[in-house]
Amino acid sequence: MNVLFTWLDWLWVAAFLLLMIGSGVLFYRLGRRSQSDFFLAGRGLPWWLPASSVYATHTATDTPMWITGIIYRHGLAGIWYTFFSAWAAISAFVSTRIFRRSLAYTQAEWNVVRFTGLGAEMLRGWMAGWQVFMNMFVLGWVGIAMGKVCAFLFGWPLWVGLVSFSSVCAVYVLAAGYWGVVMADFQQGVIAFLVIMIVSIWGIMTAGGPTGIVEKLTILGETDRLNPFAFTGWWTGEFPAAWFVTMMVIAILGGFGMGTSIDWYPEAQRIQSARTVRDASYSIWWGTLVGLVRNSVWAVAILGFFVLFPGMTETAEYEMGWFRLGFDYLPVGMVGFFFAAILAIHLSTISSHLNLGALYATRDLYQHYWNPEASERTLVWVGRWSTLILLLGSFVYGLMMENITEWLIFALWIMTAGIWLPNILQVIWWRFNAWGYLSAWIANLGFSWLVVWILPEFGVIPELLDYQQFWLLMLLGVGVFIPVTLLTKPEPMDHLVKYYVQARPLGWWGPVRREAERRGLIQPDAPPRRALSQS
Amino acid sequence: MPLVRRTWTAEEADKWTREDGFAIALSPICYFGLTLGVALCLLLRWEGFAISAVSIALIVWMHWIIDPKMKAISEEYEKNQQGYLRDLEDSVRWKQREQDAP
C-alpha cells in the first residue's frame, strides 16, 4: 500500500524529528563532561526518567509486528509470549537492588566485581565482545523493520528506511550520549504510549467495539481466541500448557538473576543511571508494567484486526495488522502523527542500543584492556567513535538480515536456555565461581547446536518442542557447571567479603556473611524469624 | 510485633527480611493480574475489571510495605557510594589488582 501524506502529516514528522535532534543539542554540554555522563547521565536520574526509557526502548518498530503475529496466530493466549519481560517483577526488588549497589557500568564489568582473577577477566572480555555484537545485531534487526514499514507505506527501497532514520537518531546520540537518549526516550515514551492507545482503541471501535469483536468471533467459530488460557493441550501442539508454565518459570524466577533475559543488558544501564537504589528499583518495575499494559491493549486491538481480516495465512501479511489499523482507518491529518509515533518507537530503541553498544566497547574493551589511563575527554570521544561504528555495522547487518535471522534467533536461544540457571546462581550462591560460569557458557554453545540442530538432523533424537529444549539444555548444563564449580577453588574470601558488604546479595551467602561479621564489617544478622534465606 | 515493619535503621534495612518476601511474592501477581485484567477490561468482561482492581490494590499495598525499607537502604548506601566508585575506577585501571598483590 502507498499512503498519501498531506502537508499536515509531513509537518508532524518534521516537528518530531526537530524535537529529537534538539535533545542532542540541548544536552550536548552535559553529555561531554565525562564517561559517567556520556553513558549513565552522571548516575543522577529520578526513577521516572529511566522508567520511561525502559518502556520506550522495549517498544521497537518490530514489537507491534511480533505481537500482532502471535495474537493473530494464538488469540488472546498469545499474550503470555509477551510476558517474558515479567522478570522485572522480582528483579526490581532483588537483582536490580544488588546490581545497583555494585555500581558496575555494565554486566561485563559486574563479572569482575563478583568474581576475580583470570576467569573473571575472561568473562568480562567475552561478555563485552558479545554485547557489542548483539547491540549491532539488534540495531540491524530493528532498522530493517523500519525499512519494511517505509517500503509498505511509501514503496521506498528497504535501505532508505533503514539508513535515514537511524542516521537522524545518531545525531543526538553522538552529541549528548545517554543524556540525549534518556531525554528523547521520555518524550518518545509519552508520544508512543498515547498513540498506541489511540490507534488501538480506534481499531477496536472500527472492528465493532468489544461487543462487536466477541459477536464476530462467535460467528466465525473462533471464540477460543477470547480465552487467555486456550492451550493446545498439556504437552503437545503449537502452544501447550507446558510451554506456558516454562515461560512463567523463565520470566518470574529469572528475576532472581542477572542476564536471564536479553532485556537485562539495556536495563542494567538504566539501573546504574538512577540516582539511588530505590529509584533504580522503581524505574525497572514501573517501566516494565507500562510495557505489559501496552501489550494487553495491543492484543485486543489485534483481535479486532482478526475479525476485520480473518483467514490470512501469510505471516508477512498479518504481522503488519496493527500498522494497518492506523494507516487504513485514522482520519486524514492524523496519519502523519501516527507515523511520527512510529518514528518515536523506532528512534528510542535505536538510540538506546547505539549508546549501550558503545558503552561496552568503551568501558570494557577500550579502557580496561587498551588504555586504562585514558582521560575522561578521550573516553567520551571513543564513545562517539564506537557509536558511529555501531551505526555503520548495523546497516550491514540490517541488509543481510534475511539470511542470518535463523542463525541469530538460535544465538538468542543460547542466551536463554543453558545460561538461565547460572545467571541466577551467580547472584544467589557464594560458591559459584567464574570457572563454573565460564564453563556454562562454553558447554551451552556446544549443547545448543547438538540439541536444536545436529542430533535431530541425524535422527538421533526427535525434533523437540521449545519447552523440551529449554529443560534439556538446562539439565545438560547442570551436568557441566556444577562439577566444574565444585572441582575448582572458590573465589578468594577477601574478594567475596568485599563484594558482600557492598552489594548485600540474597541467597546462600552464609560463610561469607559470617566472615564479614567476624571482621566487624557488618552487624550480626537479625533474629532468625525475620531473616530470609541468608545462609 | 506487627506483620509489616515500616520504620528501619540503615543496618536493619540492609538485611533481607519478611517485607522483601512480601514484595517478591506480590510483584509477579500484580504483573500477571494487570496483563490479564486490562485485556479482559477492553473486552468489557467483568472479570477484567475485578482482576484489575485487585491488582491495583495489591500494587498500592506492595509499595506501602517495601517503600520505607527502600528509602532506608538508599539513604545509607548513598553515603558510601563515593568510596565504592573510587574502588571501581581503580579496578578498571587495574590499580586495585596491583595493590592486592602480595
Interface residues (C-beta under 8 A of the other chain):
Chain A: L76 I79 T82 F83 A86 A88 A89 I90 A92 F93 V94 R97 R101 L103 A104 E109 V112 V113 I204 P210 T211 I213 V214 L226 P228 I252 G255 T276 V277 R278 D279 S281 Y282 W285 T288 L289 L292 V293 N295 S296 V297 A299 V300 L303 R363 Q367 H368 P372 E373 D494 Q502 R504 L506 I522 Q523 D525 A526 R530 A531 L532 S533 Q534
Chain B: E11 E12 D14 K15 W16 T17 R18 D20 G21 A23 I24 S27 P28 C30 Y31 F32 L34 T35 L36 G37 V38 A39 L40 L42 L43 L44 I66 D67 M70 K71 I73 S74 Y77 E78 N80 Q81 Y84 L85 L88 S91 V92 R93 W94 D100
